[in-house]
Amino acid sequence: MKIALLGFGTVGSGLPALIADNQEKLAALLDETISISKVLVRSEEKAAQLRQAGHPWDFVTSIEAILNDDTISIVVELMGRIEPAKTYISQALAAGKSVVTANKDLLALHGAELQKLAQKNKVALYYEAAVAGGIPILRTLANSFASDKVTRLLGIINGTSNFMLTKMMEEGWTYKKALETAQLLGYAESDPTNDVEGIDAVYKLALLSEFAFGMTISPSQIKHQGIPTIQQADVEIANQLGYVIKLVGEIVEVSSGIFAEVSPTFLPASHPLASVKGVMNAVYLDSIGMGASMFYGAGAGQNPTATSVLADIVRIVKRFKEQTLGKSFNEYKRATRLAESSEVLNKYYFSVETPDSTGQFLRLVQLFTAVNVSFEQVLQQKGDGQRAVVGIICHKISQTQLASLETKLAKEDDFNLLNYFKVVEEN
Ligand SMILES: NC(=O)c1ccc[n+]([C@@H]2O[C@H](COP(=O)([O-])OP(=O)(O)OC[C@H]3O[C@@H](n4cnc5c(N)ncnc54)[C@H](OP(=O)(O)O)[C@@H]3O)[C@@H](O)[C@H]2O)c1
């Protein structure tokens, strides 16, 4: 079974060695050899460099060389970004080739269209590596959870922000120091926006929604808030109240539909997700049959990601033999229904800057009470004589109440709402 690679970067260049290392197991599973034939690179210069470095594959610089090669059955796209990846994948599917990709941005934005094209041409489009790198979460949801109903999904699905938050929580690093170190270690790009603002997690959450809830939501329908606003005061209050702060993607189903959001979240220190540290990823599920379960592992990196890519290739080879290639990666599909905001209930943490004088706390209580929000836990930080920060965890409120409270606080000159984050309860 011949494969073409589009892109020979971090993940792409790891795939050949992984295939070689697993040759014995692959042969036992498939009674067929998998071999890489052509590799698309950007320029002749790059192709020459790679040949010189001893790589034995046929490096090409035009997609036509792959599309017109009838011996190639599987195209593995590992270039990233939207274009030309979208065009090349579409052309490969139209040419009757199955496609494996790890491109979450592309799939979250154009997955439905590409999936239709794959089905029309009776070929496969698989993308296990696009969510949580090495964790086989999509196939697990598609196969093993076929007999179960997921009611809530919580995911730590961005390693960069999790690394930064771990350092901020455990070592007292500032956001700036955490970001600089993440960039130095190669965990964050020079433009970290997608990672720190939760956009990368939004793309992955959109894909998880299809597999866990059978509903397609576009990234623009997923509310997101990033980690740059997290202050030292938030970290201290979280620590003192027994929580850790993580960037969590959540999808929950209520009677009116699903609600999806990526936001900094207070997790009880004893919650299984609180133990997910550094660049590691995890997806935590509440489901009717299984109860609570968590899938943990490396969310990125050459080997973990290439492992998921190779698993997709193996599945395609099997489907090819079974003559079931046209079957969709995910067959669970329901009409998308978005939850009413009044039905989505959560506890929230608020940090509010107040004048550092007596009587202010009572005024704050009155403001919250006016929109029917009651306090569960409060921590007043020592002020500087001028201003003080109060950390509040409220009882459960709806999205509608949250919006009213935000509006109310915005009108108050004395009180400055610094941050509010969702609080997840212990199961
Ligand atoms: N790295 C991870 O841990 C990880 C984890 C999960 C998913 N992914 C996904 O996997 C994909 C690949 O990631 P990566 O980390 O391997 O990226 P990468 O290291 O930047 O590699 C991408 C490669 O594609 C090449 N490329 C880009 N555009 C091209 C074009 N038009 N023609 C030919 N070659 C082109 C680049 O060449 P130049 O260097 O010449 O630009 C580069 O060698 C992305 O979609 C990413 O989101 C990565």
Ligand as a Chemical Component Dictionary entry (heavy atoms), coordinates in Angstrom:
data_LIG
# 
_chem_comp.id                   LIG 
_chem_comp.type                 NON-POLYMER 
_chem_comp.pdbx_formal_charge   0 
_chem_comp.three_letter_code    LIG 
# 
loop_
_chem_comp_atom.comp_id 
_chem_comp_atom.atom_id 
_chem_comp_atom.alt_atom_id 
_chem_comp_atom.type_symbol 
_chem_comp_atom.charge 
_chem_comp_atom.model_Cartn_x 
_chem_comp_atom.model_Cartn_y 
_chem_comp_atom.model_Cartn_z 
_chem_comp_atom.pdbx_ordinal 
LIG N1  N1  N 0  3.492  19.005 15.910 1  
LIG C1  C1  C 0  2.559  18.421 16.646 2  
LIG O1  O1  O 0  2.843  17.957 17.744 3  
LIG C2  C2  C 0  1.158  18.292 16.139 4  
LIG C3  C3  C 0  0.180  17.702 16.969 5  
LIG C4  C4  C 0  -1.123 17.533 16.480 6  
LIG C5  C5  C 0  -1.430 17.986 15.214 7  
LIG N2  N2  N 1  -0.460 18.587 14.446 8  
LIG C6  C6  C 0  -0.849 19.041 13.115 9  
LIG O2  O2  O 0  -0.051 18.355 12.168 10 
LIG C7  C7  C 0  0.195  19.194 11.050 11 
LIG C8  C8  C 0  1.692  19.299 10.836 12 
LIG O3  O3  O 0  2.284  19.861 11.992 13 
LIG P1  P1  P 0  3.868  19.949 12.157 14 
LIG O4  O4  O 0  4.090  20.287 13.583 15 
LIG O5  O5  O -1 4.525  18.759 11.604 16 
LIG O6  O6  O 0  4.176  21.249 11.274 17 
LIG P2  P2  P 0  5.584  21.714 10.708 18 
LIG O7  O7  O 0  6.695  21.174 11.522 19 
LIG O8  O8  O 0  5.474  23.180 10.501 20 
LIG O9  O9  O 0  5.650  20.991 9.289  21 
LIG C9  C9  C 0  4.878  21.373 8.198  22 
LIG C10 C10 C 0  5.686  21.043 6.960  23 
LIG O10 O10 O 0  4.851  21.246 5.828  24 
LIG C11 C11 C 0  5.594  21.944 4.871  25 
LIG N3  N3  N 0  4.715  22.699 3.996  26 
LIG C12 C12 C 0  3.884  23.710 4.335  27 
LIG N4  N4  N 0  3.244  24.161 3.251  28 
LIG C13 C13 C 0  3.683  23.421 2.212  29 
LIG C14 C14 C 0  3.399  23.421 0.831  30 
LIG N5  N5  N 0  2.532  24.277 0.310  31 
LIG N6  N6  N 0  4.018  22.527 0.044  32 
LIG C15 C15 C 0  4.912  21.651 0.570  33 
LIG N7  N7  N 0  5.230  21.604 1.869  34 
LIG C16 C16 C 0  4.618  22.480 2.688  35 
LIG C17 C17 C 0  6.516  22.845 5.650  36 
LIG O11 O11 O 0  7.588  23.210 4.849  37 
LIG P3  P3  P 0  8.439  24.548 5.120  38 
LIG O12 O12 O 0  9.212  24.265 6.357  39 
LIG O13 O13 O 0  9.271  24.650 3.890  40 
LIG O14 O14 O 0  7.449  25.652 5.291  41 
LIG C18 C18 C 0  6.922  21.932 6.796  42 
LIG O15 O15 O 0  8.019  21.134 6.471  43 
LIG C19 C19 C 0  -0.502 20.523 11.359 44 
LIG O16 O16 O 0  -1.790 20.519 10.815 45 
LIG C20 C20 C 0  -0.590 20.514 12.874 46 
LIG O17 O17 O 0  -1.664 21.295 13.365 47 
LIG C21 C21 C 0  0.810  18.740 14.875 48 
# 
loop_
_chem_comp_bond.comp_id 
_chem_comp_bond.atom_id_1 
_chem_comp_bond.atom_id_2 
_chem_comp_bond.value_order 
_chem_comp_bond.pdbx_ordinal 
LIG N1  C1  SING 1  
LIG C1  O1  DOUB 2  
LIG C1  C2  SING 3  
LIG C2  C3  SING 4  
LIG C2  C21 DOUB 5  
LIG C3  C4  DOUB 6  
LIG C4  C5  SING 7  
LIG C5  N2  DOUB 8  
LIG N2  C6  SING 9  
LIG N2  C21 SING 10 
LIG C6  O2  SING 11 
LIG C6  C20 SING 12 
LIG O2  C7  SING 13 
LIG C7  C8  SING 14 
LIG C7  C19 SING 15 
LIG C8  O3  SING 16 
LIG O3  P1  SING 17 
LIG P1  O4  DOUB 18 
LIG P1  O5  SING 19 
LIG P1  O6  SING 20 
LIG O6  P2  SING 21 
LIG P2  O7  DOUB 22 
LIG P2  O8  SING 23 
LIG P2  O9  SING 24 
LIG O9  C9  SING 25 
LIG C9  C10 SING 26 
LIG C10 O10 SING 27 
LIG C10 C18 SING 28 
LIG O10 C11 SING 29 
LIG C11 N3  SING 30 
LIG C11 C17 SING 31 
LIG N3  C12 SING 32 
LIG N3  C16 SING 33 
LIG C12 N4  DOUB 34 
LIG N4  C13 SING 35 
LIG C13 C14 SING 36 
LIG C13 C16 DOUB 37 
LIG C14 N5  SING 38 
LIG C14 N6  DOUB 39 
LIG N6  C15 SING 40 
LIG C15 N7  DOUB 41 
LIG N7  C16 SING 42 
LIG C17 O11 SING 43 
LIG C17 C18 SING 44 
LIG O11 P3  SING 45 
LIG P3  O12 DOUB 46 
LIG P3  O13 SING 47 
LIG P3  O14 SING 48 
LIG C18 O15 SING 49 
LIG C19 O16 SING 50 
LIG C19 C20 SING 51 
LIG C20 O17 SING 52 
# 
